[in-house]
Amino acid sequence: MTISEATKLSPARTVSVRPLIWIGAITTGTVVTNLFAPQILVGLMSRSLDMTALQAGLISTLTLLGYALGLLLLVPLVDLVENRRLILRTLACAIVAAVGTAMAPTPLILLAATFILGASCAAIQMVVPLVASMVPPERRGQAIGDVMSGLMIGILLSRPMASLIADSWNWRGYYLTSAVLMTVLGCALARYLPTLQPTTKVSYGALLRSFPRLLREEPVLRVRAWTAALVMASFTAFWAAVALRLPDAPFKLDAKGIALFALIGVAGAAATPIAGRWGDRGFARPLLIISHLLIVGALALCAWAGMTESRITALALLGVGAVLLDFGITTDQTLGRRAVNLLQPEARGRINGLFVALFFIGGAVGAAAASAAWSYGGWTAVCAVAATFGVLGFMTDIATKTGSE
């Protein structure tokens, strides 16, 4: 398979897309672990550097804040700067920041390095639309689904992988391992990434000022970002609270058992290539409806698991619920990305940056909602709140067909 649409944007060389998709999936899956690993490593990091409670709390916050700013300030450069060079330089910054985090001698240097690392992880959102632009529109869903499967696997594996590396070595070992892996992937990207010169001829400031206009002009972006934010809220609400529930009866899992349970969710990533292919065949709307109903049903199973006395039955119900939940979430995310990547090719960097920034806001809302629900009504309340986000997604499906073609 060779590129088609991208050649209209630059005098690109002929590129084999299949290796590019595989490398894109592995790259996004590897880089994204840096965003979520601090959530499991924060205790080890804070004790190692004798950090205050405030400083420890800033580790994850600054990593994600850096990522959010990277989405809004760096990803739009895709519409202005030659893409291959931009991705490689951003990834190089991530490698340096990961090494800096691993070698940090003081809390302030650590916090600065994690902030830069988070911002540099925006390279993920430069790779996804570039790969998507390498295939014809009628096969774009499949390509996005394949790359997104790597992204979702990386998100789900980040915590257990960081925990296992830290147990075998230490927290610094995790960041050194990440730096090595990103270096290897950077070499692969340097070989396989095509050059893609955008045609936009405006200033950087004008690009940033165009965000509100894009939201006004593109109802597909608004609707798909809305449902993506809703399902991301369900995702973070569930996974933020499940680690608090699993040590108690009837589950009674220790730290390693919780890490192994997190691996179950990886099966949900299998939905991404399936959703992408079926979206290309015109089944996006029914798939979106099914995905949101699946989220609601999965959370009902998870709530039921917490009420079951049998440990085996409870773990089985919760495991099935977790897989179905991730199936529903990744289906919505994949179809949403497919829809927005069919929009204005000259603005794909800004559109992708906006899309991801908005659904990460949903993730923050989900985490806050889970915390409040846990304090108020425990596990059942968390499941109810997370399911409510799925219900809102379903109501959106019924109310509009925008972005579900």
Secondary structure, DSSP 8 states (H G I E B T S, - for coil): ----GGGGTS------HHHHHHHHHHHHHHHHHHHHTHHHHHHHHHHHTT--HHHHHHHHHHHHHHHHHHHHHTGGGGGTS-HHHHHHHHHHHHHHHHHHHHH--SHHHHHHHHHHHHHHGGGHHHHHHHHHHTS-GGGHHHHHHHHHHHHHHHHHHHHHHHHHHHHHS-HHHHHHHHHHHHHHHHHHHHHH---------S-HHHHHHTHHHHHHH-HHHHHHHHHHHHHHHHHHHHHHHHHHHTTSTTT---HHHHHHHHHHGGGGGGHHHHHHHHHHTT-HHHHHHHHHHHHHHHHHHHHHHHH-S-HHHHHHHHHHHHHHHHHHHHHHHHHHHHHHTTS-GGGHHHHHHHHHHHHHHHHHHHHHHHHHHHHHHHHHHHHHHHHHHHHHHHHHHHH--TT--
